[in-house]
Amino acid sequence: MIDDMIRAFVFLFLAHLALVIAALADCLGGEHRPRKLTRAWWVVIILLVPVAGGVLWFSVGRARPPRPQPGTGRTGSTGGPRDPRGPVAPDDDPDFLRDIDRRLRDENKED
């Protein structure tokens, strides 16, 4: 019975430690300013208020990523607007396909 309690305590401690580390890393490594308070205050809250500090950070303090502006279409991997009418993948691009075809013909001529 005591072994089960010790295991439960160790599991809960490790879960709390993981939450604190994740919250601190997210708070200190974020690009955007936190909501409501400064980073220093969020660090104090995360460290001094067990469990609730990390939960509060992820629910209230974490900055939300900026939403794309309406009418700009989807965004590419760099975060900039992407033309929805253009090719999505290389095999959708006619110029790419022509170049591949040309290269294959050139290789066959060399053989």
Secondary structure, DSSP 8 states (H G I E B T S, - for coil): -HHHHHHHHHHHHHHHHHHHHHHHHHHHH-SS--SSS-HHHHHHHHHHSTTHHHHHIIIIIS-------TTS--B-TTSSB--TTS-SSGGG-HHHHHHHHHHHHHHHHH-
